[in-house]
Amino acid sequence: MDDDRPDVLLTGLLFYDLVLTGLGKPPTPGEEIWTGGMGCGPGGIANLAVAAARFGLRTSLATVFGDDLYGEYCRDVLQDQEAVDLSLSRSAAGWPTPVTVSLAYGQDRALVTHGQEPPYSQDALMGDPPEARTALVHIEAEPREWLAKAAANGTQIYADVGWDPTQQWSTDLLDQLRLCHAFLPNDTEAMAYTRTDSAVAALGTLSELVPVAVVTRGGDGAVAVDQTTGEYADVPALAVDVLDATGAGDVFGASFVAASLGGWPLEERLRFAVLAAGLSVRRHGGALAAPGWYGVDRWWRSLTDPELKRAYGFLADRVPADVGPPVRHAPITPPAGPTPMGPGARARRH
């Protein structure tokens, strides 16, 4: 019997991202820097949504769109271009879609965001969440009610966490891991929350709290433990030229879920996630940097390095026969189209 549940359930704040690359260094007060690199597109929770959808996962997103040009453009990209299900999402009259300008230089970036709190909370958007195979969530100090409901209806929760601006790193947050199937923090976050001094030590602590624990280490790759299978994996990062690292962690998470839903061994799951994240940083950031099956297939077919050929040999059996059309990357400016207030504007969708 076919399983018609969404493969991935998502909720969170959406942004319109404008990414500037090739700066060399951050500007100083009073200084103007010209650069030839720029891309725009949906960001925030859209990073996860597009990354998952491009691996063929049925992806359901609950978010808020402003009724402005930015919101209209992001909705068009997600719904019409990337086939993300937005039936749980809402438009908010008079609320401006958050806009982030990302200044990327080297392997770092600075962000400036204009925005307001959305008029609908995650719990209001989700209500009683639909049954889904997985949910990718960002856990915060204040637990979300919908998360417990989703876990109770059989949805496997894959969670990450962000930087704590208070730098208190309260271990109370880890109590939410009892709802989770997997936890995927980076090494800085993992060590801070577990009060350990290495990624491996942090992984050991986290593996006692959640069935699948993953700690990402940036340029040093990732380590993971799957207590359900007894597997341990430690894989290196790919050597790539970084254009923009925005959204790479989201691509990692979505790719790990895609491989997990395929029932792959842990080392393959981890290598696949590292690969997808590595491919994403070669493009302007945000959602549209996600490589999808098309990007993975192009990389695999062009690979000549014998060591990488051996390490990623599993892709010969994993890449689907139909990888879909070429993915669309972040344009310099959004394509021209009717404005929401213009004569050709579509009716509002709520």
C-alpha positions as CSV (number, residue, x, y, z in Angstrom):
1,M,0.0,0.0,0.0
2,D,1.4,3.4,-1.0
3,D,2.5,5.8,1.8
4,D,1.0,9.1,0.8
5,R,2.3,11.0,3.9
6,P,4.7,13.9,3.3
7,D,8.3,12.7,3.4
8,V,9.4,15.9,5.2
9,L,7.3,18.4,7.3
10,L,8.8,21.8,7.9
11,T,7.9,25.1,9.6
12,G,9.9,28.2,10.3
13,L,10.6,31.8,9.2
14,L,11.2,32.5,5.5
15,F,13.5,35.2,4.2
16,Y,14.2,36.8,0.9
17,D,18.0,36.5,0.6
18,L,20.3,38.9,-1.3
19,V,23.8,37.4,-1.3
20,L,26.9,39.4,-2.3
21,T,30.1,37.4,-2.9
22,G,33.7,38.0,-3.9
23,L,34.2,40.9,-1.4
24,G,37.6,39.8,-0.2
25,K,37.0,41.5,3.2
26,P,34.0,43.1,5.0
27,P,33.5,46.8,4.3
28,T,34.5,49.3,7.0
29,P,32.4,52.3,7.9
30,G,32.3,54.8,5.1
31,E,33.8,52.4,2.6
32,E,32.2,51.2,-0.6
33,I,33.2,47.9,-2.1
34,W,32.2,46.8,-5.6
35,T,31.8,43.1,-6.3
36,G,30.8,41.1,-9.3
37,G,29.1,38.2,-7.4
38,M,25.4,38.4,-6.5
39,G,22.4,36.1,-6.2
40,C,18.9,36.3,-4.7
41,G,16.3,33.8,-3.7
42,P,14.3,32.4,-0.8
43,G,16.2,31.7,2.4
44,G,15.6,30.7,6.0
45,I,13.3,27.7,6.2
46,A,13.2,27.6,2.4
47,N,16.8,26.3,2.5
48,L,15.5,23.0,4.0
49,A,12.4,22.9,1.8
50,V,14.2,23.2,-1.5
51,A,17.1,21.0,-0.5
52,A,14.6,18.2,0.4
53,A,12.4,18.7,-2.6
54,R,15.3,18.5,-5.0
55,F,16.0,15.0,-3.7
56,G,12.5,14.0,-4.7
57,L,11.1,14.1,-1.2
58,R,7.4,15.1,-0.8
59,T,8.0,18.3,1.2
60,S,5.3,20.2,3.2
61,L,6.1,23.7,4.5
62,A,4.2,25.8,7.0
63,T,5.5,29.4,6.8
64,V,4.3,33.0,6.5
65,F,4.6,35.0,3.3
66,G,4.3,38.8,3.3
67,D,1.9,40.2,0.7
68,D,4.7,42.1,-1.0
69,L,7.0,41.5,-4.0
70,Y,9.5,39.5,-1.9
71,G,6.8,37.2,-0.5
72,E,5.2,36.7,-3.9
73,Y,8.5,35.8,-5.5
74,C,9.4,33.4,-2.8
75,R,6.0,31.7,-3.0
76,D,6.3,31.3,-6.8
77,V,9.8,29.8,-6.5
78,L,8.8,27.3,-3.8
79,Q,5.4,26.3,-5.1
80,D,5.7,26.5,-8.9
81,Q,9.4,25.9,-9.5
82,E,10.4,23.5,-6.7
83,A,7.0,21.8,-6.1
84,V,6.9,22.4,-2.3
85,D,3.5,21.9,-0.8
86,L,2.4,25.2,0.8
87,S,-1.1,24.2,1.9
88,L,-0.1,24.8,5.6
89,S,1.4,28.2,4.8
90,R,-0.4,31.6,5.1
91,S,-0.1,35.1,3.5
92,A,-0.2,38.0,5.9
93,A,-1.6,41.3,4.8
94,G,0.6,44.3,5.6
95,W,3.4,42.2,7.0
96,P,6.8,42.6,5.2
97,T,8.6,39.5,4.2
98,P,11.9,39.5,6.1
99,V,14.9,40.5,3.8
100,T,18.5,39.5,4.6
101,V,21.6,40.9,2.9
102,S,24.5,38.5,3.2
103,L,28.0,39.7,2.7
104,A,30.1,36.6,2.0
105,Y,33.9,36.7,2.2
106,G,36.3,33.8,2.5
107,Q,34.5,31.1,4.4
108,D,32.5,33.5,6.5
109,R,29.7,36.0,6.0
110,A,28.0,38.9,7.7
111,L,24.2,39.2,7.7
112,V,22.0,42.3,7.9
113,T,18.2,41.6,8.2
114,H,15.1,43.7,8.0
115,G,12.0,42.1,9.5
116,Q,9.4,41.8,12.1
117,E,8.0,38.9,14.2
118,P,5.5,37.0,12.0
119,P,1.8,37.3,12.8
120,Y,1.4,33.5,13.1
121,S,3.4,31.3,15.4
122,Q,4.7,27.9,14.4
123,D,2.0,26.3,16.6
124,A,-0.7,28.3,15.0
125,L,0.5,27.3,11.5
126,M,0.8,23.7,12.4
127,G,-2.2,23.2,14.6
128,D,-2.6,19.4,14.8
129,P,0.3,18.6,12.4
130,P,-0.4,16.1,9.6
131,E,1.2,12.7,9.8
132,A,4.6,12.8,8.0
133,R,7.5,10.4,7.7
134,T,9.9,12.9,9.1
135,A,10.1,16.5,10.3
136,L,13.2,18.7,10.2
137,V,13.1,21.1,13.1
138,H,15.1,23.8,14.7
139,I,14.8,23.4,18.5
140,E,14.8,26.5,20.7
141,A,14.8,27.2,24.4
142,E,11.0,27.4,24.4
143,P,9.5,24.1,23.2
144,R,7.0,24.2,20.4
145,E,3.7,22.4,21.1
146,W,3.4,21.0,17.6
147,L,6.6,19.1,18.0
148,A,5.3,16.8,20.7
149,K,2.1,16.2,18.7
150,A,4.1,15.3,15.6
151,A,6.3,12.9,17.5
152,A,3.2,11.3,19.1
153,N,1.6,10.6,15.6
154,G,4.7,8.7,14.5
155,T,6.7,11.4,12.7
156,Q,10.4,10.9,13.1
157,I,12.0,14.2,14.3
158,Y,15.4,15.3,12.9
159,A,16.5,18.3,14.9
160,D,19.3,20.9,14.8
161,V,19.9,23.9,17.0
162,G,21.4,27.4,16.6
163,W,23.8,29.7,18.2
164,D,22.8,30.8,21.7
165,P,23.2,34.6,21.8
166,T,23.2,34.5,25.7
167,Q,26.0,31.9,25.6
168,Q,24.5,30.2,28.6
169,W,24.0,27.0,26.5
170,S,21.3,25.8,28.9
171,T,21.3,22.0,29.1
172,D,17.5,22.2,29.6
173,L,17.2,22.5,25.8
174,L,18.5,18.9,25.5
175,D,15.4,17.7,27.3
176,Q,13.6,18.1,23.9
177,L,15.7,15.4,22.4
178,R,13.4,12.8,24.0
179,L,11.1,13.6,21.2
180,C,13.7,13.3,18.5
181,H,15.0,10.5,16.3
182,A,18.1,12.4,15.3
183,F,20.1,15.5,16.4
184,L,22.5,17.2,14.0
185,P,24.3,20.2,15.7
186,N,27.7,21.6,14.6
187,D,30.7,21.0,16.8
188,T,30.6,24.4,18.5
189,E,27.0,23.9,19.5
190,A,27.5,20.3,20.5
191,M,30.5,20.9,22.7
192,A,28.8,23.9,24.4
193,Y,25.6,22.1,25.2
194,T,27.3,18.9,26.4
195,R,30.1,20.8,28.3
196,T,32.8,18.7,26.4
197,D,36.0,19.7,24.6
198,S,35.8,17.8,21.4
199,A,33.3,16.8,18.7
200,V,33.8,13.1,19.4
201,A,33.3,13.6,23.2
202,A,30.2,15.6,22.5
203,L,28.9,12.9,20.1
204,G,29.3,10.4,22.9
205,T,27.2,12.4,25.3
206,L,24.5,13.1,22.7
207,S,24.3,9.4,21.6
208,E,23.0,8.6,25.0
209,L,20.1,11.1,24.5
210,V,18.9,10.4,21.0
211,P,19.0,7.3,18.7
212,V,21.0,9.0,15.9
213,A,23.5,11.7,16.8
214,V,25.5,13.7,14.2
215,V,28.1,16.4,14.8
216,T,29.2,18.4,11.8
217,R,32.7,19.9,11.9
218,G,32.8,22.3,8.9
219,G,36.1,21.7,7.0
220,D,36.8,18.6,9.0
221,G,33.7,16.7,7.9
222,A,31.3,15.0,10.3
223,V,31.0,12.2,12.8
224,A,27.9,10.2,13.7
225,V,26.5,7.4,15.8
226,D,23.4,5.4,15.1
227,Q,22.4,3.5,18.2
228,T,19.6,1.7,16.3
229,T,22.1,-0.1,14.1
230,G,25.3,0.1,16.2
231,E,27.1,2.0,13.5
232,Y,29.8,4.7,13.9
233,A,31.1,6.9,11.1
234,D,33.7,9.6,10.7
235,V,34.0,11.2,7.2
236,P,36.1,14.0,5.9
237,A,34.8,17.1,4.1
238,L,35.3,17.6,0.4
239,A,38.0,20.0,-0.7
240,V,36.0,22.7,-2.5
241,D,36.3,26.4,-3.2
242,V,33.8,28.1,-1.0
243,L,31.8,30.9,-2.7
244,D,29.1,31.2,0.0
245,A,28.4,28.9,2.9
246,T,24.9,30.2,3.5
247,G,22.5,27.3,4.0
248,A,25.1,24.6,3.8
249,G,24.0,23.2,7.2
250,D,20.4,23.0,6.0
251,V,21.5,21.2,2.8
252,F,23.4,18.7,5.0
253,G,20.4,18.1,7.2
254,A,18.0,17.6,4.3
255,S,20.4,15.3,2.5
256,F,20.9,13.2,5.6
257,V,17.2,12.8,5.9
258,A,16.9,11.8,2.2
259,A,19.5,9.1,2.6
260,S,18.0,7.9,5.9
261,L,14.6,7.5,4.3
262,G,16.4,5.4,1.7
263,G,17.6,3.1,4.4
264,W,21.3,3.6,3.6
265,P,24.2,2.6,6.0
266,L,25.4,5.4,8.3
267,E,28.7,6.0,6.5
268,E,26.9,6.4,3.2
269,R,24.3,8.8,4.8
270,L,27.1,10.9,6.2
271,R,29.2,11.0,3.1
272,F,26.1,11.9,1.0
273,A,25.3,14.8,3.3
274,V,28.8,16.1,3.4
275,L,28.9,15.9,-0.5
276,A,25.6,17.8,-0.9
277,A,26.7,20.5,1.5
278,G,30.1,20.8,-0.2
279,L,28.4,21.2,-3.6
280,S,26.1,23.9,-2.2
281,V,28.9,26.2,-1.1
282,R,30.1,26.5,-4.6
283,R,26.9,28.5,-5.5
284,H,25.3,31.7,-4.2
285,G,23.7,30.7,-0.9
286,G,20.2,30.3,0.3
287,A,17.7,27.7,-1.0
288,L,18.8,27.7,-4.6
289,A,22.3,26.5,-3.9
290,A,21.0,23.0,-3.1
291,P,22.4,20.6,-5.7
292,G,19.6,18.0,-5.7
293,W,20.0,14.7,-7.6
294,Y,20.9,16.6,-10.7
295,G,23.9,18.2,-9.1
296,V,25.1,15.0,-7.4
297,D,24.8,13.1,-10.6
298,R,26.9,15.7,-12.5
299,W,29.6,15.6,-9.8
300,W,29.7,11.8,-9.8
301,R,29.9,11.5,-13.6
302,S,32.7,14.1,-13.8
303,L,34.7,12.5,-10.9
304,T,38.2,11.4,-11.8
305,D,39.9,11.2,-8.4
306,P,40.4,7.5,-7.7
307,E,40.2,7.8,-4.0
308,L,36.9,9.7,-4.1
309,K,35.7,7.3,-6.7
310,R,36.2,4.5,-4.2
311,A,34.8,6.5,-1.2
312,Y,31.6,7.5,-3.1
313,G,31.3,4.3,-5.2
314,F,27.9,3.7,-3.5
315,L,26.5,6.5,-5.6
316,A,26.5,4.2,-8.6
317,D,23.6,2.3,-7.1
318,R,22.0,5.3,-5.3
319,V,21.6,8.0,-7.9
320,P,18.2,7.5,-9.6
321,A,18.0,6.8,-13.4
322,D,15.9,10.0,-13.7
323,V,17.7,12.9,-11.9
324,G,15.3,15.5,-13.3
325,P,16.0,18.7,-15.2
326,P,18.9,21.0,-14.4
327,V,18.3,22.8,-11.1
328,R,17.9,26.6,-11.2
329,H,20.4,28.6,-9.2
330,A,20.1,32.0,-7.6
331,P,19.6,34.7,-10.2
332,I,21.2,38.1,-9.9
333,T,17.7,39.7,-9.8
334,P,14.3,37.9,-9.7
335,P,12.7,37.4,-13.1
336,A,10.4,40.1,-14.2
337,G,6.7,39.4,-13.6
338,P,3.4,41.1,-12.7
339,T,3.5,42.9,-9.4
340,P,1.0,42.0,-6.6
341,M,-0.7,45.4,-7.1
342,G,-0.5,45.4,-10.9
343,P,-3.2,44.6,-13.4
344,G,-1.8,41.0,-14.0
345,A,-1.5,40.1,-10.3
346,R,-2.9,36.8,-9.2
347,A,-5.6,36.6,-6.5
348,R,-4.2,36.3,-3.0
349,R,-3.7,32.8,-1.7
350,H,-4.3,32.2,2.0
